[in-house]
Amino acid sequence: MKAMAYLPFLLLGLLLTGCSERDRPLDSPVRFEGAVYGSFYQVTLADPLTQGQARALEEGLLEVLEAVDVAMSIYLEDSELMAFNQSPVGEWQPLSDELMEVLAISQAVAEKSDGAFDVTLGGLVNLWSFGSEARPREVPDEAALAERLAVIGPDAVELDLAAMQARRVRDVFVDLGGVAKGHAVDRVAAFLDREGIEHYLVNLGGDLIARGYRDTEEQRWRIGVEAPLEDRQEAQYVLPIGDVSLATSGDYRNYFEEAGQRFSHTLDPRSGRPITHRLASVSVLHPSNAWADAWATALMVLGEEAGMALAVEQDLKVLMIVRDGEAWQSRVSPAFVAYFGESLVEELGLVAVPDSEQMESTGVIDDA
């Protein structure tokens, strides 16, 4: 997660000029947006609000975003995560509730994905020039790669949830880039829930969570899943969602090329190298965006077949976009079909994969 740069603005030209203005009702929806974590935030509220209420909500959500940054950024030298990364190997460190929660989610997804998701790979991310270390974008030296690969692994960090403490048992660099932004989405949503907001859409750099409806006619929020295009942003599918979150992991934006070969920012922790398969993006719907974020990364690492087999096994709502020559095809899990309905899946031209028993009978899960 990158250190925050605050560029907030309220898209209604609000003037804070006295009590009468603060009590003035605003047209719905109200939207806040700005820069955060090296990306953007966009929060849309469909509840009836006054100018004063909107200003207080904007200030509150910025405080939430800053708190997550202070806890989990690898770009802030004094963040809680960086203090943990610099702590003596083998010594237990007391950690905040939210950092322990994110580490626990990370370890759970690491275990269920057989190590395809691993937050201890920060040293490798840096080595491949996608992290916080200032390195040229080039293929790393094989010896350095082997050295960093040798120490990583989910077992390199131990958690004591009862005592709310953790320790590094090997000298690994924990990078929460695959889950922290999702956690921030959850924290903003929890803040809005506490404030009594019932209808909203939170979008942090493409990770989203929706509650309620987007208007008084009770229409669902509509979100776009991007086509895997490198030169522009274009929605391939538009999905109606409510009371659920969505996170997407893709390999078509952050990469570099060397000697005609493309190197994605998504690394396979098991090999220490960028992924090379046909899977272009994975979108996961889940009640928690932190879980959706982690699962999207894990499935992206696993690839089309093994990733979808795991999605079916874990009953995850998943949409995969897979390269097919110059075009692509999209596959969805049974849980995705159950959530949106067969009619929408057919309308969008999505291919539904079989359920667990059918996949086992064809050997897909065994082969994964």
N, C-alpha and C positions, 0 to 999 in steps of 0.2 A: 504494500500500500504506500502510495506516495504522500509526502507531506502536503497538507491542505493549502490551497491558495484561495482566499475568500474574495469572490466577486459577486455578492448577492444583489439582486434587485427585484423589486415587486412590480410585476408587469401591469400596473394600473396607474402609474404616475401619482402615487399616494402622497398627500401633503399632511404632515403631522402638525396641525396648527390649532390645537385646542380641543377641549372636550367634545364640542359639537362635531368636529371632523372625526374624532376617534369613534364616535357612536354612529357614524354614517354607515348604512348598509352597503355592501359591495355587490356588484354583479357577480353571479356565479358562472363558471368556476373561477377561483382565485389560484394563481400560479406563482410559485417562487422558483427561481433557477439561478445557477451560478457555477463556478468552478470548484472542484473538490477532488482530492486524491489523484491529481494528474488527469482528471476526466471532468465530468459534469454531474450536477444534481438537478433534478426537476421534480417538484412536488406540486400536485394539482389537487385542490380541495373543492368538493362540490357541495359541502354544507353551507347554509346561510351564515355569513360572517360580517361583522362590522370591521371597520378599518383598524380599530384598536386591537381587536381579537386577532386579525391577520398579522399585524406587526408582532404581537407577542408570540404567535406560533412560529413565525419565521425566525425570531431570535432564539426560541427554544430548540428548534430543529438544528440550527447551526451549532448550538452548544452540544447537542448530541453527536453531531458529526465530528466536532473537535475532540470530544472525549474518546471516541473510538480511535481517532488518529493518534492521540497521546498514548493510548494503550497499545496499539498494534502496528504502528508505522515502522518500517525499516529505514526510512529517510529522515527520521528525527532521532538524533543521537541520544536524547534523554527520554525516549519513549520507554514504556514498561517492557515491551518486547525486546528492545535493544539492551536494556539492563539484564534481562534474562539471558540473551545471547552472549553477553560478556561475563556472566557469572562463572565461578569456578566449577569445573566439571565434577560431578558427583555430589555437589552440595544442594540441598533442598532450598528452594526459593518460594516465599509466600507470594501468591499472585492474586490479582483481582478476580471477582466472580466472573466478569465477562471474558477475561483472557483464559481462565480455566475452562469456561464453557466452550469457547472456540477450539481450544486444544483438545477437549474431549470429543467434540464433533469430528475433528480432523482424524483423531485416532480411530474412531468408530468406522469412518469411511475408508481409512487405510486398511483396516482389518477386513472389511467386507469386500474390498476390491483387490485383496492380495498384494497390497503395496503400490497399486497404480496411482494412489493419491498419497503424498508424503510431504509434510511441511518441513521436514528436515533437509530438503534438497536446496536450501538457499545458497549454499556454497557453489553448487553446480549452476544455478540460475545466474549467479554473478560471473562464473567462469565463462558462460556462454554469452555474456554481455547483455543479459536481459534484466539484471538486478540493480542494486544500489551502488555497486562498485563501478568506478569510471574505467571501462575497458573498451578497446576498439571492437567493433563487430566483426569477429573472425572466428574460425574454427579453433578451439583451444588445443593446446599441446596434449598429446596422448598421456604422457606421464602425469601431468597435472590433473587431467580428467580422471585417471585411475585412482589417484590419491584422494580426491574428494569423493568419488563414488564409494570408496572402501569404508568410509565412516558413516554415511547416511543410512537411514532406515527408521521406520516408526518406533522401533525398540530403543532408539538413541535418546528418547525423551520419556521419562516416567512421570506419571501423574498420581497424586494422592488426593483424591477428590474429597475425602472426609476432612482432611486438614487444609484443603485449598492451597496446595503447594505442588511444585514440579521441580524436576532436575534434569539436566543433560548428563547422560552417562558417557557420552562421547562428545568430542568438540565439534558439534554441528551448528549450523546457522539456520535458525528457524525463520521461515518466510511464510507469512499467512496470506500471501497474495491471492491464493485460490479459494479463500473462505472469508476473509475479513470484510470485504466490500459487501458480501451477502449479509454478514452480521450487522453491518452498519444500516442496511435496509431494514432489517428486523428491529433495530433499536429506534429508528425514526418512526416506524409503524407503531411500536409500543408507546412511544411518546404521544403520537396523535390519538391512540386509543385512550390513554390516560386523560387527555384533554377533551375527551368526549366527541371527537371527530369520527363520523360514521362512514363518510364517503370520500375516498381519496385514492390517488395513484402516486406511488413513490418510485422514482427512477434514478438510480445512481449508476451512471455509465453503462446502462443497458440491463442492469439487474433491477427487477421490478417487484413490487407487491401492491395488490389492489384490495380495496374494501368497498363493499356496498355498490353503488351505482354512480354513473357519470352525470346524470341529470334527473330531473323530477319525473321523467317518464319511465324511470327505472330501467334504463338501458345499460348493459354491461360495459365496462371499460374495454376498449379495443386496443390491442398492442400488436406491433409488427415484429415478425421474426425475419431478420435480414437474410437476403440472398448472399452467398459467399463471394462477394465482389470486392476486389482490391482497390478499385479506383473510385468507388462511390458507395453511398449508403442507400439501399433500396429494399423495401419490405417485400419479401417473397410470399409471406402468409400473414394474414391479419386474424388474430384470435380474440374472441370475446371472453374475458376472464372476470372473476369476482371472488373475493375472499381466498385468494391464493397468490403465491409468488412464482416468479419465473426467472431463471438464470441461464445464460448462454455462454458456452465456451467455444471458441473458434480459432482456426489457425491462419486466417486469411488477412489479418491486419498487421500483427506484430511479428516480423521475421526479417532475416537478412539473406542475401545471396552471395555465394562465393564459388568461383569457378563453374558458374552455371547451375549450381545446386542450391536449392532453397532450404533454409534452416528455420523452422518454426520456433516461437517462444515457448510452446508447450513441450516440456521435457518428460520423457518416460523415466521415472526414478529408478526403475529396475536396470536400465541400460546406461543412464546418464546422458542420453542423446535425445535430440528433437524427434518427435514422432514423424513417421514417413508414410502412413497409410492413406486411404482415400477419404476418410471421414473429414468433412470440412467444418461442421459445427454440431453441437449438441445443445438442445434446450431442455431443461428439466423444470417441471412444475411441482411445487411442494409447499406445505403450509409455512415452512421456514425458509427464508432465502439463504441463510448460511448453509443449511443442508443442501438446498438446490445448487448453490455455487460449488460446493465441494463435490457433489455427485456429478455435475456437468464436467468438471475437470477430470475426475476419475474415468468417466465413460469416454471422454475425448482421448485420453491416453490409451485406453484399451482398444479402441477402434470399433469398426462397424459390427462385426460378428460377436466378439467377446463382450463388447460394451452393451449391445442390445440383449444378449443372453443374461447379463447381470441385471439389467433394467427390468426384464421380465421376472427374473427370480426375486428381486426386491420390490416388485409391484410399483415401479416408478413410472410417472407420467413423462414420457420422453419423446422428443421429435429429433431425428437425426437427418442432416443433409449430407449426402454422400456424393462425391465427385463421380461422374460417369463420362469420361472423355472431356469434351468441351462443355458439357451440360452437367446436370446433377439430378438425383432422385431423392425423395424424402420418405423415410420410414418412421412409423410411430408404434409405440408399445400398446399392448392391450389396455393398460390403465389409462393411457391418453385417450383411446377410443371411448372407453367407458365414461370419461369425464366430459368430452365434447360431443359425443354421439356419432354414430356411423354416418349420418347424413352430412355433417360438416366435413368429416374426414374424406368422404367421397367427393364433395363439392370442391375441396382444395386439391384433390388429386394425390392424396397421401396414401402410402402403402402400409397397411396394417400387418404387423408380424404376428405369427401364431402365439398362443399361450404357452405356458411352461411345459405342459405334457406333450404338446405337438412338437415343440422345439427339442425336447429330450428324445422323442421318437425319431427325429431326423438327425440326431447326433450333434446339433448345434452347440448345446451346452457342454457336452463332453469334449468337443473339439476346442472350446474356448479355453 
